[in-house]
Amino acid sequence: MCYHPGGSPRHFTFFFTTFVMLQVVNMFCSRKIHDEMNPFEGIGSNMVFIAVWSQFLRSEEHTSELQ
Protein backbone atom coordinates (compact mmCIF):
# COMPACT_ATOMS: atom_id res chain seq x y z
CA MET A 1 0.00 0.00 0.00
CA CYS A 2 3.05 2.29 0.11
CA TYR A 3 3.46 4.57 -2.87
CA HIS A 4 6.92 5.77 -1.94
CA PRO A 5 9.80 3.60 -0.79
CA GLY A 6 10.25 4.07 2.93
CA GLY A 7 6.89 5.82 3.36
CA SER A 8 4.03 4.37 5.31
CA PRO A 9 0.27 4.49 4.66
CA ARG A 10 -0.16 6.05 8.10
CA HIS A 11 2.07 8.94 7.03
CA PHE A 12 -0.02 9.56 3.91
CA THR A 13 -3.25 9.30 5.92
CA PHE A 14 -2.01 12.04 8.24
CA PHE A 15 -1.45 14.42 5.34
CA PHE A 16 -4.77 13.53 3.73
CA THR A 17 -6.63 14.12 7.01
CA THR A 18 -4.83 17.43 7.50
CA PHE A 19 -5.89 18.53 4.01
CA VAL A 20 -9.51 17.55 4.68
CA MET A 21 -9.60 19.39 8.00
CA LEU A 22 -8.25 22.51 6.30
CA GLN A 23 -11.13 22.22 3.84
CA VAL A 24 -13.58 22.07 6.75
CA VAL A 25 -12.10 25.30 8.15
CA ASN A 26 -12.37 26.83 4.69
CA MET A 27 -16.07 25.86 4.58
CA PHE A 28 -16.66 27.84 7.77
CA CYS A 29 -14.63 30.85 6.70
CA SER A 30 -16.18 31.07 3.23
CA ARG A 31 -19.67 31.42 4.69
CA LYS A 32 -19.09 35.14 5.25
CA ILE A 33 -18.08 37.69 2.65
CA HIS A 34 -17.50 41.44 2.53
CA ASP A 35 -15.16 41.49 5.57
CA GLU A 36 -17.71 40.14 8.05
CA MET A 37 -15.83 39.10 11.17
CA ASN A 38 -17.74 36.20 12.76
CA PRO A 39 -17.95 33.13 10.49
CA PHE A 40 -19.91 31.21 13.14
CA GLU A 41 -22.76 33.70 13.34
CA GLY A 42 -26.03 32.08 12.29
CA ILE A 43 -24.46 28.67 11.73
CA GLY A 44 -27.32 26.86 13.50
CA SER A 45 -29.93 28.36 11.20
CA ASN A 46 -28.54 26.82 8.00
CA MET A 47 -29.49 23.14 8.11
CA VAL A 48 -28.11 22.36 4.65
CA PHE A 49 -24.68 23.59 5.71
CA ILE A 50 -24.81 21.51 8.89
CA ALA A 51 -25.87 18.41 6.92
CA VAL A 52 -23.10 18.82 4.34
CA TRP A 53 -20.51 19.57 7.03
CA SER A 54 -21.44 16.57 9.16
CA GLN A 55 -21.46 14.24 6.15
CA PHE A 56 -18.05 15.60 5.17
CA LEU A 57 -16.65 14.78 8.61
CA ARG A 58 -18.29 11.34 8.72
CA SER A 59 -16.88 10.39 5.35
CA GLU A 60 -13.44 11.62 6.42
CA GLU A 61 -13.57 9.52 9.56
CA HIS A 62 -14.69 6.50 7.54
CA THR A 63 -11.94 7.01 4.95
CA SER A 64 -9.26 7.36 7.62
CA GLU A 65 -10.37 4.15 9.32
CA LEU A 66 -10.17 2.18 6.07
CA GLN A 67 -6.54 3.02 5.41
N, CA, C and O of each residue as an XYZ file, in Angstrom:
268
protein
N       0.814     -1.185      0.000
C       0.000      0.000      0.000
C       0.862      1.256      0.000
O       0.329      2.359     -0.123
N       2.165      1.121      0.133
C       3.049      2.287      0.114
C       3.283      2.727     -1.327
O       3.504      1.905     -2.216
N       3.229      4.028     -1.538
C       3.459      4.569     -2.867
C       4.866      5.128     -3.019
O       5.293      5.461     -4.124
N       5.568      5.229     -1.928
C       6.916      5.773     -1.944
C       7.789      4.860     -1.092
O       7.409      4.517      0.027
N       8.941      4.464     -1.597
C       9.797      3.596     -0.787
C      10.155      4.262      0.544
O      10.605      5.407      0.582
N       9.950      3.535      1.608
C      10.253      4.067      2.926
C       9.096      4.817      3.561
O       9.149      5.114      4.754
N       8.057      5.131      2.812
C       6.889      5.821      3.357
C       5.899      4.819      3.902
O       5.929      3.643      3.540
N       5.035      5.277      4.761
C       4.033      4.371      5.309
C       2.641      4.910      4.996
O       2.469      6.118      4.838
N       1.646      4.027      4.904
C       0.272      4.488      4.662
C      -0.222      5.414      5.773
O      -1.020      6.317      5.522
N       0.250      5.192      6.996
C      -0.157      6.049      8.105
C       0.327      7.480      7.874
O      -0.377      8.437      8.195
N       1.511      7.618      7.325
C       2.073      8.941      7.029
C       1.217      9.659      5.996
O       0.920     10.843      6.153
N       0.818      8.952      4.941
C      -0.018      9.563      3.908
C      -1.409      9.879      4.431
O      -2.006     10.877      4.025
N      -1.944      9.044      5.332
C      -3.249      9.297      5.922
C      -3.228     10.573      6.746
O      -4.198     11.331      6.741
N      -2.135     10.818      7.451
C      -2.007     12.039      8.242
C      -2.107     13.270      7.346
O      -2.821     14.218      7.673
N      -1.406     13.262      6.234
C      -1.445     14.419      5.339
C      -2.812     14.567      4.679
O      -3.291     15.687      4.501
N      -3.435     13.474      4.322
C      -4.770     13.533      3.731
C      -5.774     14.097      4.735
O      -6.594     14.945      4.381
N      -5.715     13.632      5.982
C      -6.627     14.117      7.006
C      -6.395     15.594      7.290
O      -7.350     16.342      7.498
N      -5.139     16.017      7.301
C      -4.833     17.432      7.500
C      -5.440     18.277      6.384
O      -6.014     19.334      6.644
N      -5.313     17.812      5.148
C      -5.893     18.529      4.014
C      -7.409     18.631      4.149
O      -7.983     19.691      3.901
N      -8.057     17.545      4.539
C      -9.514     17.546      4.675
C      -9.947     18.493      5.786
O     -10.925     19.223      5.624
N      -9.239     18.494      6.909
C      -9.603     19.390      8.004
C      -9.411     20.861      7.620
O     -10.167     21.723      8.068
N      -8.416     21.143      6.803
C      -8.253     22.512      6.298
C      -9.425     22.893      5.398
O      -9.837     24.053      5.378
N      -9.956     21.944      4.665
C     -11.126     22.217      3.840
C     -12.355     22.502      4.692
O     -13.188     23.331      4.326
N     -12.471     21.815      5.830
C     -13.584     22.070      6.748
C     -13.495     23.493      7.294
O     -14.504     24.194      7.370
N     -12.292     23.922      7.675
C     -12.104     25.296      8.149
C     -12.445     26.281      7.033
O     -13.053     27.322      7.281
N     -12.058     25.953      5.824
C     -12.373     26.826      4.689
C     -13.882     26.922      4.464
O     -14.385     27.978      4.082
N     -14.607     25.823      4.699
C     -16.067     25.864      4.577
C     -16.661     26.873      5.548
O     -17.561     27.630      5.184
N     -16.161     26.887      6.785
C     -16.656     27.845      7.770
C     -16.316     29.270      7.369
O     -17.169     30.157      7.408
N     -15.078     29.482      6.988
C     -14.628     30.850      6.700
C     -15.254     31.409      5.431
O     -15.411     32.624      5.315
N     -15.612     30.564      4.486
C     -16.181     31.066      3.234
C     -17.680     31.333      3.342
O     -18.304     31.743      2.364
N     -18.257     31.110      4.501
C     -19.668     31.418      4.689
C     -19.910     32.922      4.714
O     -20.995     33.377      4.351
N     -18.933     33.686      5.128
C     -19.090     35.136      5.250
C     -18.240     35.839      4.203
O     -17.112     35.435      3.922
N     -18.805     36.899      3.632
C     -18.075     37.688      2.647
C     -18.164     39.159      3.031
O     -18.851     39.515      3.988
N     -17.493     39.981      2.312
C     -17.496     41.440      2.528
C     -16.955     41.804      3.911
O     -17.525     42.657      4.592
N     -15.866     41.171      4.329
C     -15.161     41.492      5.573
C     -16.013     41.342      6.827
O     -15.811     42.078      7.793
N     -16.951     40.416      6.834
C     -17.706     40.136      8.047
C     -16.809     39.330      8.975
O     -16.094     38.438      8.520
N     -16.835     39.628     10.252
C     -15.833     39.103     11.171
C     -16.168     37.750     11.790
O     -15.244     36.982     12.057
N     -17.398     37.421     12.027
C     -17.743     36.204     12.756
C     -18.282     35.136     11.804
O     -19.449     35.199     11.418
N     -17.462     34.160     11.420
C     -17.945     33.131     10.488
C     -18.929     32.157     11.131
O     -19.615     31.424     10.419
N     -19.012     32.133     12.463
C     -19.914     31.207     13.143
C     -21.287     31.803     13.421
O     -22.168     31.115     13.936
N     -21.474     33.057     13.091
C     -22.759     33.699     13.339
C     -23.833     33.084     12.437
O     -23.666     33.014     11.220
N     -24.912     32.650     13.034
C     -26.030     32.079     12.293
C     -25.777     30.687     11.739
O     -26.476     30.252     10.824
N     -24.795     29.985     12.276
C     -24.464     28.671     11.726
C     -25.555     27.639     12.028
O     -25.752     26.700     11.257
N     -26.260     27.811     13.142
C     -27.317     26.865     13.497
C     -28.581     27.028     12.681
O     -29.443     26.149     12.697
N     -28.709     28.127     11.973
C     -29.925     28.364     11.201
C     -29.854     27.797      9.785
O     -30.868     27.772      9.087
N     -28.701     27.350      9.355
C     -28.538     26.821      8.001
C     -28.385     25.301      8.067
O     -27.277     24.787      8.218
N     -29.495     24.597      7.953
C     -29.486     23.142      8.109
C     -28.782     22.429      6.953
O     -28.217     21.354      7.152
N     -28.806     22.991      5.778
C     -28.109     22.364      4.648
C     -26.599     22.387      4.909
O     -25.905     21.400      4.665
N     -26.108     23.503      5.396
C     -24.679     23.593      5.711
C     -24.298     22.579      6.785
O     -23.272     21.910      6.665
N     -25.105     22.461      7.821
C     -24.814     21.507      8.893
C     -24.839     20.082      8.358
O     -23.994     19.272      8.738
N     -25.785     19.758      7.488
C     -25.865     18.409      6.925
C     -24.644     18.098      6.054
O     -24.065     17.016      6.156
N     -24.262     19.033      5.212
C     -23.097     18.822      4.345
C     -21.835     18.711      5.179
O     -20.997     17.846      4.924
N     -21.690     19.573      6.170
C     -20.505     19.570      7.030
C     -20.394     18.268      7.814
O     -19.311     17.690      7.902
N     -21.494     17.806      8.380
C     -21.444     16.570      9.161
C     -21.182     15.357      8.271
O     -20.466     14.442      8.677
N     -21.744     15.336      7.077
C     -21.460     14.235      6.148
C     -19.996     14.253      5.714
O     -19.373     13.202      5.562
N     -19.464     15.428      5.522
C     -18.052     15.601      5.166
C     -17.155     14.999      6.248
O     -16.212     14.268      5.945
N     -17.452     15.309      7.500
C     -16.654     14.781      8.611
C     -16.832     13.278      8.785
O     -15.869     12.566      9.068
N     -18.063     12.793      8.615
C     -18.292     11.345      8.722
C     -17.553     10.578      7.643
O     -16.965      9.531      7.913
N     -17.581     11.090      6.432
C     -16.882     10.390      5.353
C     -15.371     10.443      5.553
O     -14.668      9.497      5.196
N     -14.867     11.533      6.117
C     -13.439     11.622      6.417
C     -13.039     10.612      7.477
O     -12.002      9.959      7.363
N     -13.859     10.485      8.503
C     -13.574      9.516      9.556
C     -13.597      8.095      8.984
O     -12.731      7.277      9.295
N     -14.579      7.820      8.164
C     -14.694      6.495      7.544
C     -13.496      6.212      6.630
O     -12.958      5.105      6.645
N     -13.085      7.178      5.854
C     -11.945      7.011      4.949
C     -10.659      6.786      5.727
O      -9.839      5.954      5.338
N     -10.473      7.514      6.818
C      -9.256      7.361      7.618
C      -9.204      5.995      8.285
O      -8.121      5.429      8.441
N     -10.338      5.460      8.676
C     -10.371      4.155      9.315
C     -10.082      3.042      8.331
O      -9.572      1.995      8.731
N     -10.388      3.230      7.063
C     -10.166      2.177      6.067
C      -8.703      2.032      5.705
O      -8.278      0.951      5.297
N      -7.934      3.073      5.841
C      -6.539      3.022      5.407
C      -5.644      2.453      6.441
O      -4.437      2.345      6.222
